[in-house]
Amino acid sequence: QVQLVESGGGLVQAGGSLRLSCAASGNIFSINVMGWYRQAPGKQRELVASITSGGNTNYADSVKGRFTISKDNAKNTAVYLQMNSLKAEDTAVYYCHARAAYNYWGQGTQVTVSS
């Protein structure tokens, strides 16, 4: 089992920045990919960014150049999402995700960008 707890969401004006954090606990050594997804009202959950245990990253086209994913070390204890130049369309609930033998999700944190 893996437990994920997000923090760092909130309300920000367009053009501003936020940093999301996700603390992982439990069987963290089984994790091979960590990432962030988001879900806006009336839309499907979508991948924002992911990072492998080896540090390879992947981004949605809509956030490339604005968001940066990172993790604290090779032990998969935390993953972060630095979000810059935020837009109103980035408004969503952001979920931390970890993939091991199963998919694990955090409870979600609201990000609201006012235009």
C-alpha positions, 0 to 999 in steps of 0.5 A, spaced: 500 500 500 502 507 498 499 513 501 499 520 498 497 526 501 497 533 497 498 540 499 499 547 496 493 548 492 489 555 493 487 561 489 491 565 485 491 570 480 492 569 472 500 569 471 501 567 478 505 561 481 503 555 486 507 549 488 504 543 489 507 537 494 505 530 495 508 526 500 508 519 499 508 513 505 508 506 505 511 501 500 514 507 496 520 502 494 514 499 489 513 505 486 516 506 479 512 512 476 509 518 480 505 524 477 500 529 477 493 529 474 487 534 474 480 534 473 476 540 472 468 541 472 465 537 467 471 534 464 475 528 464 481 527 469 487 528 465 495 527 466 499 534 467 506 531 468 509 525 471 516 523 473 519 516 473 524 513 478 530 514 474 528 522 473 525 522 466 519 527 465 513 527 461 508 533 460 501 535 457 502 540 451 498 545 455 503 546 461 510 545 457 514 551 459 510 553 465 510 547 470 515 543 472 515 536 476 520 534 481 521 529 486 526 529 492 530 523 491 530 516 488 526 514 494 520 516 492 518 520 498 515 526 495 513 529 488 512 536 487 509 540 481 511 548 480 506 551 476 508 558 473 504 563 469 498 560 471 492 561 467 484 560 468 484 554 464 489 551 469 483 551 474 482 544 477 482 539 482 489 536 482 491 529 484 497 526 486 498 519 483 503 513 484 504 507 480 506 501 483 503 494 482 496 498 483 495 505 481 494 510 488 491 517 488 491 522 493 485 526 496 486 532 491 487 539 492 483 545 489 487 550 484 483 556 482 486 561 478 482 567 477 482 571 471 
